Amino acid sequence: MRTPIALTMLVLMSACGGRTAPPPEPAAPAGPPSVEAAQVIERPVNVTLSMPGQLDPFENVAVYPKVTGFLKTIAVDRGSRVREGETIATLEAPELTAQRAEAESKMQAANAQLAATRAKADADASTYDRLKGASATPGAVAGNDLLVAQKTVDADRSQIAAAEQTAEAARQALRSVSDMEAYLKVVAPFDAIVTERNVHPGALVGPGGGANATPMLRLVKSDRLRLVVPVPEAYAGDVARGASVTFTVPAYPGQKFSGTIARVADAIDVKTRTMAIELDVVNRDGRLASGTFCQVEWPVRRTAPSLFVPSASVASTTDRTFVIRIKDNKTEWIDVKTGLTSGSLVEVFGALRQGDVIAARGTDEIKPGTQVRVKEPRTT
């Protein structure tokens, strides 16, 4: 005898076996993907970039003596400040004393020879005048004697000219030796500070023998400096001569100094692809030292406005850099080159125009020709 529970289960099982499960409803077709968009904007380029620079002395000279001699005295050392024309060292050269004595002797001999030649010329001229006067009386003077006297006077004139040239050459030789003796005093060529001293009294010194020769002293002009900035060629256009540029140095953190753009090389260094630009820096208080490394706040300007897009809009693959432009709800890749960065924006160069709608986030996952649904573009 079956229990009521078993009968009930049999009835339910029979009922279930007689019906089939309804088929699943088909999924609704997916729409085009939604893309957040931005706009290409046009604005003037006015960006300040941080660039390295170096302070160089406005004038820098290695001091060599003009003659060879022994260093007698030296009045300066590293860090000394000198004035233009100030004697900073003296030399002694005994051979110059002998050369001077010889030159004086030769000049005296030349002057004596000149005096003797002039005296003889005066005597011969007097003789000629007397013979010429006597020749007025017929038969008093032979014609040949008068002719000889005249030729003697002409020869004396030539000897006087030669003696004068010899005397002048002797005077020039003596003056040359005197000038060389003046070179025994080494003077400062301009107001400067001594940054290098390599000799001491008693040392044998002489004129510079080439680039590897060691100078006696090195002088630099410190009240005015050159700030040399190697500007990359992409930013070297439209440099405004006379513009003021600020910079900082490690020795004075938090302080800013300024210089004026004075000289532009107008040539690109092919090794570094930079152009050297010099600024004049006034340094009357001497706080800034030559050779100091600087961080320069370099202004970059362009003659015409540039196009900017959000930095995230620029995508890169192994062979191209592009932004995704959306036109008629379809995507296309536009190749671009990037330039300056201004905040969250980056300068781009390519087949774009102001107001073009682009994807706010560039990615190679969105292929060209993809149908998309554009979110409201945001103006950057």
C-alpha positions in Angstrom: 0.0 0.0 0.0 1.4 3.3 -1.1 1.6 6.2 1.2 -0.1 9.5 0.4 3.3 11.2 0.1 4.5 8.8 -2.5 1.4 9.2 -4.5 1.8 13.0 -4.5 5.4 12.8 -5.8 4.3 10.5 -8.6 1.6 13.0 -9.7 4.1 15.9 -9.6 6.6 13.9 -11.6 4.0 13.1 -14.2 3.1 16.7 -14.5 6.7 17.9 -15.0 7.4 15.3 -17.7 4.6 16.6 -19.8 5.9 20.2 -20.2 9.2 21.7 -21.7 11.2 24.7 -20.4 10.7 28.0 -22.5 13.7 29.0 -24.7 15.9 32.0 -23.4 15.1 35.4 -24.8 17.7 36.7 -27.3 20.2 39.4 -26.0 19.6 43.0 -27.2 22.2 44.1 -29.8 25.1 46.1 -28.3 25.4 49.8 -29.4 28.6 51.5 -30.5 31.2 52.1 -27.8 31.1 55.4 -25.9 34.2 57.5 -26.2 35.0 60.6 -24.1 36.1 63.4 -26.3 38.1 66.6 -26.2 38.8 69.4 -28.6 41.9 70.6 -30.4 42.6 74.2 -29.3 44.8 76.9 -30.7 46.7 79.3 -28.4 49.9 81.4 -28.5 53.0 79.6 -27.2 54.3 81.2 -24.1 56.2 78.6 -22.1 59.1 78.8 -19.7 61.5 75.8 -19.7 64.2 74.9 -17.3 67.6 74.7 -19.0 71.1 74.2 -17.7 73.7 77.0 -18.2 77.2 78.0 -17.0 78.6 81.3 -15.9 81.9 82.2 -17.7 84.1 85.2 -17.1 83.5 88.1 -19.5 87.2 88.4 -20.1 89.7 85.6 -19.3 93.4 85.8 -20.0 96.4 83.6 -19.3 99.4 85.9 -18.5 102.7 85.0 -20.0 105.8 87.2 -20.0 106.9 88.7 -23.3 110.5 87.9 -22.7 112.5 85.1 -21.1 113.8 85.8 -17.7 113.9 84.9 -14.0 110.9 85.9 -11.9 112.2 88.5 -9.4 109.0 89.5 -7.6 105.3 88.7 -7.8 102.9 90.9 -6.0 99.6 88.9 -6.3 98.3 85.5 -5.5 95.1 83.5 -6.1 92.1 85.7 -5.2 94.0 89.0 -5.5 92.1 91.9 -7.2 94.2 94.0 -9.6 93.6 97.2 -11.6 94.4 97.8 -15.2 98.1 98.8 -15.7 99.1 97.7 -12.2 102.5 95.9 -12.0 101.9 92.4 -10.9 105.3 90.8 -11.4 108.9 91.8 -12.3 111.6 89.8 -14.1 115.3 90.1 -14.4 117.3 89.2 -17.6 121.1 90.0 -17.4 121.5 89.4 -21.1 119.2 92.4 -21.8 121.6 94.6 -19.9 124.5 93.5 -22.2 122.3 93.9 -25.2 121.5 97.5 -24.1 125.2 98.3 -23.6 126.0 96.9 -27.1 123.1 98.9 -28.7 124.2 102.1 -27.0 127.8 101.6 -28.2 126.7 101.0 -31.8 124.5 104.1 -31.7 127.3 106.2 -30.4 129.6 104.9 -33.1 127.0 105.6 -35.8 126.5 109.1 -34.5 130.3 109.7 -34.5 130.6 108.4 -38.1 127.7 110.6 -39.1 129.4 113.7 -37.6 132.7 112.9 -39.3 131.0 112.4 -42.6 129.2 115.7 -42.3 132.5 117.5 -41.3 134.3 116.1 -44.4 131.3 117.0 -46.5 131.5 120.6 -45.2 135.2 120.8 -45.9 134.9 119.4 -49.4 132.0 121.8 -50.2 134.2 124.7 -49.0 137.0 123.6 -51.3 134.6 123.3 -54.2 133.3 126.8 -53.6 136.8 128.3 -53.5 137.8 126.5 -56.7 134.7 127.6 -58.4 135.3 131.2 -57.4 138.9 131.0 -58.6 137.9 129.5 -61.9 136.4 132.8 -62.9 140.0 134.0 -63.7 141.1 132.3 -66.8 144.0 129.8 -66.2 143.8 130.0 -62.4 142.2 126.6 -61.9 142.3 123.6 -64.1 138.9 122.4 -65.3 139.6 118.9 -64.2 140.3 120.0 -60.6 136.9 121.7 -60.4 135.2 118.6 -61.8 136.9 116.4 -59.2 135.9 118.8 -56.4 132.3 118.7 -57.6 132.2 114.9 -57.7 133.7 114.8 -54.2 130.8 116.9 -52.8 128.2 114.7 -54.5 129.9 111.6 -52.9 129.9 113.3 -49.5 126.1 113.8 -49.8 125.6 110.1 -50.5 127.8 109.2 -47.5 125.9 111.5 -45.2 122.6 109.8 -46.2 124.1 106.4 -45.6 125.5 107.5 -42.2 122.1 108.9 -41.2 120.4 105.6 -42.0 123.0 103.7 -40.0 122.5 106.0 -37.1 118.8 105.7 -37.3 119.1 101.9 -37.4 121.2 102.0 -34.2 118.6 104.2 -32.5 115.9 101.7 -33.4 117.9 98.8 -32.1 118.5 100.6 -28.8 114.7 101.4 -28.6 113.9 97.7 -29.2 116.2 96.7 -26.3 114.6 99.4 -24.1 111.1 98.1 -25.0 112.2 94.5 -24.1 113.5 95.8 -20.8 110.0 97.4 -20.2 108.6 93.9 -20.7 110.4 92.8 -17.6 107.5 94.5 -15.8 104.3 92.4 -16.1 101.1 94.6 -15.8 97.5 93.7 -15.6 95.7 94.1 -18.9 92.3 95.0 -17.3 90.6 95.2 -13.9 90.4 91.5 -12.8 90.8 88.9 -10.1 93.6 86.4 -10.1 92.2 82.9 -10.3 95.4 81.0 -10.9 99.1 81.4 -9.9 101.7 78.9 -11.1 105.1 80.5 -10.4 107.2 81.7 -7.6 110.3 84.0 -7.3 113.4 82.5 -8.9 111.5 80.6 -11.6 112.6 80.8 -15.2 109.7 82.0 -17.2 109.2 82.8 -20.9 106.6 83.5 -23.6 103.8 81.0 -24.1 104.9 78.0 -26.1 101.5 76.8 -27.1 98.2 75.6 -25.8 99.9 73.3 -23.2 102.2 75.9 -21.8 101.5 76.8 -18.2 100.8 80.5 -17.7 102.3 82.6 -14.9 98.9 83.8 -13.8 95.3 83.7 -15.0 93.1 86.8 -14.7 89.3 86.9 -15.1 87.0 89.9 -15.2 84.5 89.1 -12.5 82.3 92.2 -12.3 80.6 91.1 -15.5 79.9 87.5 -16.5 78.7 85.6 -19.5 75.9 83.1 -18.9 76.2 80.5 -21.7 73.0 78.5 -22.4 73.0 75.7 -24.9 69.5 76.0 -26.2 68.0 72.9 -28.1 67.5 73.7 -31.8 63.7 73.2 -31.4 63.6 76.2 -29.1 66.3 78.4 -30.6 64.0 80.3 -32.9 62.8 83.8 -32.3 65.3 84.6 -29.6 64.6 88.2 -28.3 67.9 90.0 -27.9 67.8 92.3 -25.0 65.2 90.2 -23.1 65.7 89.6 -19.4 66.0 86.0 -18.3 66.1 84.7 -14.7 68.3 81.9 -13.3 69.3 80.2 -10.1 72.6 78.9 -8.7 73.2 76.2 -6.1 75.2 78.5 -3.9 72.1 80.7 -3.2 69.1 78.4 -3.0 65.8 80.2 -3.4 67.3 83.3 -4.8 66.9 84.4 -8.4 69.4 86.3 -10.6 68.9 87.8 -14.0 70.8 88.4 -17.2 70.2 90.0 -20.6 70.3 88.1 -23.9 73.2 89.7 -25.7 74.8 87.3 -28.2 73.4 84.4 -30.3 75.7 82.0 -32.1 73.3 81.6 -35.1 74.8 78.2 -35.7 73.8 74.7 -34.4 76.4 72.5 -32.8 76.0 69.3 -34.8 77.2 67.2 -31.9 74.7 68.4 -29.3 72.1 69.9 -31.6 72.0 73.0 -29.5 72.8 76.7 -30.2 74.9 78.7 -27.7 73.2 81.8 -26.5 75.1 84.2 -24.2 73.5 86.5 -21.6 75.3 89.4 -19.9 75.2 89.2 -16.1 76.2 92.2 -13.9 78.2 91.0 -10.9 79.4 94.1 -9.3 79.1 92.6 -5.8 81.1 89.6 -6.8 78.6 87.1 -5.4 78.5 85.0 -8.5 81.6 83.0 -9.5 82.7 82.1 -13.0 82.3 78.4 -13.8 79.1 78.2 -11.7 76.4 75.8 -13.0 73.0 77.6 -13.4 69.4 76.5 -13.9 67.9 79.0 -16.4 64.2 79.8 -16.8 64.2 80.0 -20.6 61.2 81.6 -22.3 60.0 79.9 -25.4 57.9 81.9 -27.9 56.6 81.2 -31.4 55.7 83.7 -34.1 52.2 82.1 -34.6 49.8 80.2 -32.4 50.1 76.4 -32.1 47.6 73.6 -31.7 47.3 71.9 -28.3 45.6 68.7 -27.2 45.5 66.9 -23.8 48.6 64.9 -23.2 46.5 61.7 -22.7 45.1 62.1 -26.2 48.5 61.3 -27.8 49.1 57.6 -28.4 52.2 55.9 -29.6 53.1 52.6 -31.2 56.4 51.3 -32.4 56.1 53.1 -35.7 53.9 56.1 -35.2 52.5 58.7 -32.9 48.9 59.8 -33.4 45.7 61.1 -32.0 42.2 59.7 -32.7 40.0 62.2 -34.5 36.3 61.5 -34.5 34.4 62.7 -37.5 30.8 61.7 -38.3 31.0 59.3 -35.3 33.8 57.4 -36.9 37.4 57.3 -35.8 40.6 58.0 -37.8 44.2 58.1 -36.7 46.0 61.4 -37.4 49.8 61.2 -37.2 51.3 64.0 -35.2 54.6 65.3 -33.8 54.7 66.6 -30.3 56.3 69.8 -29.2 56.2 71.8 -26.0 54.2 70.8 -22.9 52.1 73.4 -21.2 50.4 72.0 -18.0 48.1 69.2 -19.0 48.3 70.1 -22.7 50.9 69.2 -25.3 51.7 71.0 -28.6 51.1 68.9 -31.7 51.9 69.3 -35.4 49.9 67.4 -37.9 46.7 67.4 -40.1 44.5 68.9 -37.4 42.5 72.1 -37.1 41.2 74.1 -34.2 37.9 72.6 -32.9 38.5 69.1 -34.2 37.0 66.5 -31.9 39.5 63.8 -30.7 39.4 61.0 -28.2 40.4 62.3 -24.7 42.4 59.1 -24.2 44.5 57.9 -27.2 44.9 54.1 -27.5 45.6 51.7 -30.3 42.7 49.6 -29.1 40.3 51.9 -30.9 41.0 51.1 -34.6 40.5 53.5 -37.5 37.0 53.4 -38.9 35.3 52.3 -35.7 31.8 53.6 -35.1 31.6 55.3 -31.7 29.2 57.3 -29.6 30.8 60.6 -28.6 30.4 62.0 -25.2 30.0 65.7 -24.9 33.4 67.2 -25.8 35.1 69.0 -23.0 36.9 72.3 -23.7 40.4 72.2 -22.1 
